[in-house]
Amino acid sequence: MRTHTPLEAPPETPGTPPQTLPARAPVTVGRSRPVLDVVVPVYNEEADLERCVRRLHDHLTRTIPYPFRITIADNASTDRTPEISARLDDGIDEVTAVRLEQKGRGRALRTVWSMSRAPVLAYMDVDLSTDLNALLPLVAPLISGHSDLAIGSRLARSSRVVRGPKREFISRAYNLILRGSLAARFSDAQCGFKAIRKDVAERLLPLVEDTGWFFDTEMLVLAERAGLRIHEVPVDWVDDPDSTVHIVRTATEDLKGVWRVGRALATGALPLDRLRRPFGDDPRDRGLSGVPGGLARQLVGFCVVGALSTLVYLLLYSLFRLGTGPQVANASALLLSALGNTAANRRLTFGVRGRDRAVRHQAQGLVVFAIGLALTSGSLAALDAASGTPAHSTELAVLIAANLAATVLRFLLFRAWVFPSDSAGSADSAGSADSADGADSADSADIGAPTVPDLTDDNPRTTR
């Protein structure tokens, strides 16, 4: 007889090995352990838990051609949910019950996914609002090695959704906020129907800070920014009128999470290079001899950063010019815009993350700035010598022309000297290593946390 084992959440200190992910590969399907682990987070669900779990188990038995497990993650319920979970654990071989003493859907998913040995991890809401026929299409791309994460989408064009106008408006407004603030491209962040590969979860989950409802949104945003592939499945979805989710409080916490994640992404504080995958076997992904890697992308990024920097520079020059002479105004405006330009190009154009060598890069950027200052100041001096008191518009025209010449030289120096081709990789690795200091102990703490025998027992369904 298996036991219903309490479980504490593992430490939530971010930290993962610095190596990048391996190339995608199909999951090895065997009979010794589950291929799929479906987690059902619950809190005070005594009325619906048994009926829904049995319905899910019946569906998986009939439709999933792989060994599977259903894990009930009890989030500190105070009703009969723990008793019902334990009974299901004892009565159904493929069902395991886990008890957490703290609330939080994100905490439950992080804990169970971290302990599970299944190569594909999924979760769904206990009310089973999503049509279960979408489950196999959800996990199939992960099993085949095509995708890293998969989500059900209620906002896809072919989805069929039944819910009230209030929830419809909130859902669409929230996803618009994600698109506008975090540049998210996935269509539905909140649908309680998602899956992830175990190898991706091991690297991604330590970077996710939230332990509540924002957990999966944060997970998706970080995965997308790291270049992982997210598969979307249109779903049929019927709203649960008895849902206990507090909409206003949840929305407030979600907006706080959006701000926190946006700030972390803007400052490059997250070591997303750990989540990168190498290219596949497509010949178009292979490097060509004699063609600099990433040149086109770097040119586009440099031009965008340069255009914005030029606008900032001209604005600062115009402001400083109100109280100082042209040379002082030019030097001050160019210095400030150069600092921002170097930081932006470091992160966005050349992909250097972390704080390693940041001071050195800024110092080298100041040398490049000095060259630009010499060009622009020399142009202003030549203009002043030629016309005496030139008009402000003439000064701006001369500065634009001089900056164009300085920009070409700046890009060449940035690419060849400040951020050479091996700089990004070494900086990334170093930044990852620095960020991972102390992570080994955190990882060891995760491994050494109270274990759940049912999550590691090889007890899947083996017969049809």
C-alpha positions as CSV (number, residue, x, y, z in Angstrom):
1,M,0.0,0.0,0.0
2,R,1.5,3.3,-1.0
3,T,1.4,6.2,1.4
4,H,0.2,9.8,0.9
5,T,3.4,11.6,1.6
6,P,3.7,15.3,2.7
7,L,6.1,17.3,0.6
8,E,7.8,20.6,1.2
9,A,8.6,22.8,-1.8
10,P,12.3,22.8,-2.7
11,P,14.4,25.9,-2.3
12,E,13.5,28.6,-4.8
13,T,16.9,30.1,-5.3
14,P,17.6,30.3,-9.0
15,G,20.6,28.3,-10.2
16,T,21.3,25.8,-13.0
17,P,24.3,24.3,-14.7
18,P,25.8,26.7,-17.2
19,Q,25.7,24.4,-20.2
20,T,23.2,25.0,-22.9
21,L,20.5,22.5,-23.8
22,P,21.3,19.7,-26.1
23,A,19.7,19.4,-29.6
24,R,16.1,18.3,-29.6
25,A,15.6,14.6,-29.9
26,P,12.6,12.3,-29.6
27,V,11.7,10.9,-26.2
28,T,12.8,7.3,-25.6
29,V,9.7,5.4,-24.9
30,G,9.9,2.4,-22.7
31,R,7.9,0.4,-20.2
32,S,10.0,1.0,-17.1
33,R,8.8,4.4,-16.3
34,P,6.0,6.9,-17.3
35,V,6.5,8.9,-20.4
36,L,3.9,11.5,-19.4
37,D,3.2,12.9,-15.9
38,V,0.0,15.0,-15.7
39,V,-0.1,17.2,-12.6
40,V,-3.5,18.3,-11.3
41,P,-3.1,21.1,-8.7
42,V,-6.0,21.3,-6.3
43,Y,-7.1,23.4,-3.3
44,N,-10.3,22.4,-1.4
45,E,-11.7,20.4,-4.4
46,E,-13.5,17.7,-2.4
47,A,-16.7,18.0,-4.5
48,D,-15.1,17.4,-8.0
49,L,-11.7,15.8,-7.4
50,E,-12.6,12.1,-7.6
51,R,-15.0,12.4,-10.5
52,C,-12.5,14.5,-12.5
53,V,-9.5,12.4,-11.8
54,R,-11.3,9.2,-12.7
55,R,-12.5,10.8,-15.9
56,L,-8.9,11.9,-16.8
57,H,-7.6,8.5,-16.0
58,D,-10.2,6.8,-18.2
59,H,-9.3,9.2,-21.1
60,L,-5.6,8.6,-20.8
61,T,-6.1,4.9,-20.6
62,R,-8.0,4.9,-23.9
63,T,-6.1,7.5,-25.9
64,I,-2.4,7.8,-24.7
65,P,-0.2,5.0,-26.2
66,Y,2.5,5.5,-23.6
67,P,2.9,4.8,-19.9
68,F,1.6,7.7,-17.9
69,R,1.0,9.0,-14.4
70,I,-1.5,11.4,-12.8
71,T,-0.1,13.4,-9.9
72,I,-2.6,15.2,-7.6
73,A,-0.8,18.2,-6.1
74,D,-2.7,19.2,-3.0
75,N,-2.0,22.9,-2.1
76,A,-2.6,22.8,1.6
77,S,-6.3,22.0,1.3
78,T,-8.3,22.2,4.5
79,D,-11.4,20.1,3.5
80,R,-11.5,16.4,2.6
81,T,-9.3,16.8,-0.5
82,P,-6.2,15.1,1.2
83,E,-8.4,12.1,2.2
84,I,-9.9,11.8,-1.3
85,S,-6.4,12.2,-2.9
86,A,-5.0,9.4,-0.7
87,R,-7.9,7.1,-1.6
88,L,-7.3,7.7,-5.3
89,D,-3.6,7.1,-4.8
90,D,-4.3,3.7,-3.1
91,G,-7.0,2.7,-5.6
92,I,-5.5,3.5,-9.0
93,D,-2.0,2.4,-9.9
94,E,-1.3,5.4,-12.2
95,V,-2.4,8.0,-9.6
96,T,0.0,9.6,-7.1
97,A,-1.0,12.1,-4.4
98,V,1.4,14.8,-3.2
99,R,0.7,17.1,-0.2
100,L,2.2,20.6,0.0
101,E,1.9,22.6,3.2
102,Q,1.9,25.9,1.4
103,K,-0.5,27.3,-1.2
104,G,0.4,28.3,-4.7
105,R,-0.2,26.7,-8.1
106,G,3.3,27.6,-9.3
107,R,4.8,26.2,-6.1
108,A,3.0,22.9,-6.7
109,L,4.0,22.6,-10.3
110,R,7.6,23.5,-9.6
111,T,7.8,20.9,-6.8
112,V,6.2,18.0,-8.6
113,W,7.8,18.7,-12.0
114,S,11.2,18.9,-10.3
115,M,10.7,15.5,-8.6
116,S,9.2,13.7,-11.5
117,R,11.3,11.4,-13.7
118,A,8.9,11.5,-16.7
119,P,10.4,13.1,-19.8
120,V,7.2,15.0,-20.6
121,L,5.4,17.0,-17.9
122,A,1.9,18.5,-18.2
123,Y,-0.7,20.1,-16.0
124,M,-4.4,20.9,-16.2
125,D,-7.0,22.4,-14.0
126,V,-9.0,20.0,-11.9
127,D,-12.3,21.2,-13.4
128,L,-11.2,19.8,-16.8
129,S,-12.7,22.9,-18.5
130,T,-10.5,22.0,-21.5
131,D,-11.6,19.3,-23.8
132,L,-9.4,16.3,-23.1
133,N,-9.2,15.4,-26.8
134,A,-6.5,18.2,-27.0
135,L,-4.2,16.4,-24.6
136,L,-2.5,14.1,-27.1
137,P,-1.9,16.9,-29.7
138,L,-0.5,18.9,-26.8
139,V,2.2,16.4,-25.8
140,A,2.9,14.8,-29.1
141,P,5.3,17.6,-30.4
142,L,7.3,17.2,-27.1
143,I,7.5,13.5,-27.3
144,S,8.6,13.7,-31.0
145,G,11.3,16.3,-30.2
146,H,9.8,19.0,-32.3
147,S,9.0,21.5,-29.5
148,D,10.1,22.4,-26.1
149,L,6.8,23.6,-24.5
150,A,3.2,23.3,-25.5
151,I,0.1,25.3,-24.5
152,G,-3.6,25.1,-25.1
153,S,-5.0,28.3,-26.6
154,R,-8.6,29.5,-26.1
155,L,-7.8,32.6,-28.3
156,A,-6.8,30.7,-31.4
157,R,-9.1,31.2,-34.4
158,S,-10.3,27.7,-34.4
159,S,-10.9,27.4,-30.7
160,R,-14.4,27.1,-29.3
161,V,-15.0,28.8,-25.9
162,V,-18.0,29.2,-23.7
163,R,-17.5,31.8,-21.0
164,G,-19.0,35.1,-19.8
165,P,-18.1,38.5,-21.3
166,K,-16.2,39.6,-18.1
167,R,-13.7,36.7,-18.2
168,E,-13.4,37.1,-22.0
169,F,-12.5,40.7,-21.7
170,I,-10.0,40.2,-18.8
171,S,-8.3,37.3,-20.7
172,R,-7.9,39.2,-23.9
173,A,-6.8,42.4,-22.2
174,Y,-4.2,40.5,-20.2
175,N,-2.7,38.9,-23.3
176,L,-2.7,42.3,-25.0
177,I,-0.7,43.7,-22.1
178,L,1.8,40.8,-22.4
179,R,2.2,41.5,-26.2
180,G,2.7,45.2,-25.6
181,S,4.9,45.2,-22.6
182,L,6.9,41.9,-22.9
183,A,6.6,41.4,-26.7
184,A,5.0,38.0,-26.1
185,R,4.0,36.2,-29.3
186,F,2.1,33.3,-27.8
187,S,-1.7,33.8,-27.8
188,D,-3.0,32.6,-24.4
189,A,-0.9,32.7,-21.3
190,Q,-3.5,31.8,-18.7
191,C,-5.1,28.6,-20.1
192,G,-4.6,25.8,-17.5
193,F,-3.5,23.3,-20.1
194,K,0.3,23.2,-20.7
195,A,3.2,20.8,-21.1
196,I,7.0,21.0,-21.0
197,R,9.9,18.6,-21.7
198,K,11.7,17.5,-18.5
199,D,15.1,18.6,-19.9
200,V,13.8,22.1,-20.5
201,A,12.0,22.2,-17.1
202,E,15.3,21.4,-15.3
203,R,16.9,24.6,-16.8
204,L,13.9,26.8,-16.9
205,L,12.1,26.4,-13.6
206,P,14.9,27.7,-11.4
207,L,14.7,31.0,-13.3
208,V,10.9,31.4,-12.6
209,E,10.3,33.3,-9.4
210,D,6.6,33.3,-9.1
211,T,4.8,30.6,-7.0
212,G,1.2,31.6,-7.8
213,W,-0.9,32.2,-10.9
214,F,1.7,34.2,-12.8
215,F,4.1,31.1,-12.7
216,D,3.2,29.8,-16.2
217,T,3.1,33.2,-17.8
218,E,6.6,33.9,-16.5
219,M,7.7,30.5,-17.7
220,L,6.4,31.1,-21.2
221,V,7.9,34.6,-21.5
222,L,11.4,33.4,-20.5
223,A,11.2,30.4,-22.7
224,E,10.2,32.5,-25.7
225,R,12.9,35.1,-25.1
226,A,15.5,32.2,-24.9
227,G,14.4,31.0,-28.3
228,L,12.7,27.8,-27.2
229,R,9.9,26.5,-29.4
230,I,6.4,26.8,-28.0
231,H,3.6,24.7,-29.7
232,E,0.0,26.0,-29.5
233,V,-3.0,23.8,-29.7
234,P,-6.5,25.3,-30.3
235,V,-8.8,24.0,-27.6
236,D,-12.5,23.7,-26.8
237,W,-13.1,25.3,-23.4
238,V,-16.1,25.7,-21.1
239,D,-15.8,28.1,-18.2
240,D,-16.3,26.7,-14.7
241,P,-18.9,29.0,-13.0
242,D,-17.8,27.7,-9.5
243,S,-14.2,28.7,-10.0
244,T,-12.6,30.0,-6.7
245,V,-10.0,32.2,-8.5
246,H,-10.1,35.8,-7.1
247,I,-10.0,37.8,-10.4
248,V,-9.0,41.2,-9.0
249,R,-6.2,39.9,-6.7
250,T,-4.9,37.6,-9.4
251,A,-4.9,40.4,-12.0
252,T,-3.0,42.7,-9.6
253,E,-0.4,40.0,-8.9
254,D,0.0,39.3,-12.6
255,L,0.7,42.9,-13.4
256,K,3.3,43.0,-10.7
257,G,4.9,40.0,-12.3
258,V,4.8,41.6,-15.7
259,W,6.7,44.6,-14.3
260,R,9.3,42.4,-12.5
261,V,10.0,40.2,-15.5
262,G,10.1,43.1,-17.9
263,R,12.7,44.9,-15.7
264,A,14.8,41.7,-15.5
265,L,14.7,41.2,-19.2
266,A,15.6,44.9,-19.9
267,T,18.6,44.8,-17.6
268,G,19.8,41.4,-18.8
269,A,19.7,39.9,-15.3
270,L,18.5,36.5,-16.5
271,P,21.0,34.0,-17.8
272,L,18.8,32.9,-20.7
273,D,21.8,31.5,-22.6
274,R,21.4,28.4,-20.5
275,L,18.2,27.6,-22.4
276,R,19.5,27.9,-25.9
277,R,19.5,24.9,-28.2
278,P,21.9,24.2,-31.0
279,F,20.6,24.3,-34.6
280,G,19.1,21.2,-36.0
281,D,19.9,19.3,-39.2
282,D,18.4,21.8,-41.6
283,P,21.2,22.8,-44.1
284,R,19.9,26.4,-43.8
285,D,21.0,26.4,-40.2
286,R,24.6,25.6,-40.9
287,G,27.3,28.1,-41.1
288,L,28.9,28.9,-44.4
289,S,32.7,29.4,-44.8
290,G,33.6,33.0,-45.4
291,V,30.3,34.3,-44.2
292,P,30.5,36.1,-40.8
293,G,28.0,34.6,-38.4
294,G,25.1,36.9,-37.4
295,L,26.3,39.8,-39.5
296,A,22.9,40.6,-41.0
297,R,21.2,40.5,-37.6
298,Q,23.9,42.6,-36.0
299,L,23.6,45.2,-38.7
300,V,19.9,45.5,-38.2
301,G,20.3,45.7,-34.4
302,F,23.1,48.2,-34.7
303,C,21.0,50.4,-37.0
304,V,18.0,50.3,-34.7
305,V,20.1,51.2,-31.7
306,G,22.0,53.8,-33.7
307,A,18.9,55.5,-34.9
308,L,17.5,55.7,-31.3
309,S,20.9,56.9,-30.0
310,T,21.0,59.6,-32.6
311,L,17.6,60.9,-31.7
312,V,18.6,61.0,-28.0
313,Y,21.9,62.7,-28.9
314,L,20.2,65.4,-31.0
315,L,17.6,66.0,-28.2
316,L,20.3,66.3,-25.6
317,Y,22.4,68.5,-27.8
318,S,19.5,70.8,-28.3
319,L,18.8,71.0,-24.6
320,F,22.4,71.6,-23.6
321,R,22.8,74.2,-26.4
322,L,20.3,76.4,-24.6
323,G,22.8,77.1,-21.8
324,T,26.3,76.3,-23.2
325,G,28.4,76.6,-26.3
326,P,28.3,74.1,-29.2
327,Q,31.5,72.2,-28.2
328,V,30.4,71.6,-24.5
329,A,26.9,70.7,-25.6
330,N,28.2,68.3,-28.2
331,A,30.6,66.6,-25.8
332,S,28.0,66.2,-23.1
333,A,25.3,64.9,-25.4
334,L,27.7,62.5,-27.1
335,L,29.0,61.2,-23.8
336,L,25.6,60.4,-22.4
337,S,24.3,58.9,-25.6
338,A,27.5,56.9,-26.1
339,L,27.1,55.2,-22.7
340,G,23.6,54.2,-23.5
341,N,24.6,53.2,-27.0
342,T,27.3,50.8,-25.8
343,A,25.0,49.2,-23.2
344,A,22.3,48.7,-25.8
345,N,24.6,47.3,-28.4
346,R,26.3,45.0,-25.9
347,R,22.9,43.4,-24.9
348,L,20.8,43.7,-28.1
349,T,23.2,43.7,-31.0
350,F,26.0,41.5,-29.9
351,G,24.1,39.3,-27.4
352,V,26.5,39.8,-24.4
353,R,24.6,39.1,-21.2
354,G,25.6,39.4,-17.5
355,R,27.9,41.8,-15.8
356,D,31.2,40.1,-16.7
357,R,33.5,42.6,-18.4
358,A,30.8,45.3,-18.5
359,V,33.1,48.0,-17.2
360,R,35.8,47.0,-19.8
361,H,33.2,47.2,-22.6
362,Q,32.1,50.6,-21.5
363,A,35.8,51.8,-21.3
364,Q,36.3,50.5,-24.8
365,G,33.1,52.2,-25.9
366,L,34.5,55.5,-24.5
367,V,37.5,55.1,-26.7
368,V,35.1,54.7,-29.7
369,F,33.2,57.7,-28.3
370,A,36.4,59.7,-28.3
371,I,36.9,59.0,-32.0
372,G,33.3,60.1,-32.7
373,L,33.9,63.2,-30.6
374,A,36.9,64.0,-32.6
375,L,34.9,63.7,-35.9
376,T,31.9,65.7,-34.7
377,S,33.9,68.3,-32.8
378,G,36.3,68.7,-35.8
379,S,33.2,69.2,-38.1
380,L,31.8,71.9,-35.8
381,A,35.2,73.6,-35.6
382,A,35.5,73.6,-39.4
383,L,31.9,74.9,-39.8
384,D,32.6,77.7,-37.3
385,A,35.8,78.6,-39.1
386,A,34.0,78.7,-42.4
387,S,30.9,80.7,-41.5
388,G,31.5,82.3,-38.2
389,T,28.1,82.0,-36.6
390,P,26.2,79.2,-38.4
391,A,22.5,78.7,-37.9
392,H,21.3,76.0,-35.5
393,S,19.8,73.9,-38.3
394,T,23.2,74.0,-40.1
395,E,24.9,72.8,-37.0
396,L,22.5,69.9,-36.8
397,A,23.0,69.0,-40.4
398,V,26.8,68.9,-40.1
399,L,26.5,66.8,-36.9
400,I,24.2,64.3,-38.6
401,A,26.7,63.9,-41.5
402,A,29.6,63.5,-39.1
403,N,27.7,61.0,-37.0
404,L,27.0,58.9,-40.0
405,A,30.7,58.6,-40.7
406,A,31.4,57.9,-37.0
407,T,28.6,55.3,-37.0
408,V,30.2,53.2,-39.7
409,L,33.5,53.3,-37.9
410,R,31.8,52.6,-34.6
411,F,30.2,49.4,-35.9
412,L,33.5,48.1,-37.3
413,L,35.3,48.8,-34.0
414,F,32.5,47.3,-31.9
415,R,32.5,44.1,-34.0
416,A,36.2,43.7,-34.4
417,W,37.5,45.0,-31.0
418,V,34.9,45.7,-28.3
419,F,32.6,42.7,-29.0
420,P,34.5,40.2,-31.2
421,S,32.8,37.1,-32.3
422,D,34.1,35.0,-29.4
423,S,33.3,37.7,-26.8
424,A,29.6,37.0,-26.6
425,G,30.1,33.3,-26.1
426,S,32.8,33.7,-23.5
427,A,30.9,36.4,-21.7
428,D,27.8,34.4,-21.7
429,S,29.6,31.4,-20.3
430,A,31.3,33.5,-17.7
431,G,28.1,35.3,-16.8
432,S,26.4,32.0,-16.5
433,A,29.1,30.6,-14.3
434,D,29.0,33.7,-12.1
435,S,25.3,33.5,-11.8
436,A,25.6,29.8,-11.0
437,D,27.9,30.4,-8.0
438,G,26.3,28.7,-5.1
439,A,23.8,27.1,-7.4
440,D,25.3,23.7,-7.0
441,S,24.4,23.8,-3.3
442,A,20.9,25.0,-4.2
443,D,20.6,22.2,-6.7
444,S,21.8,19.7,-4.1
445,A,19.2,21.1,-1.7
446,D,16.5,20.4,-4.4
447,I,17.7,16.9,-4.8
448,G,18.0,16.4,-1.1
449,A,14.5,17.8,-0.4
450,P,11.9,15.4,1.1
451,T,11.2,12.9,-1.7
452,V,8.0,11.3,-2.8
453,P,8.4,7.6,-3.4
454,D,5.4,7.5,-5.8
455,L,7.0,10.1,-8.1
456,T,10.1,8.0,-8.7
457,D,8.6,4.5,-8.4
458,D,8.4,2.9,-11.8
459,N,4.8,2.1,-11.6
460,P,3.2,3.1,-15.0
461,R,0.4,1.4,-16.8
462,T,1.9,-1.3,-19.0
463,T,-1.1,-3.0,-20.6
464,R,-4.0,-1.8,-22.7
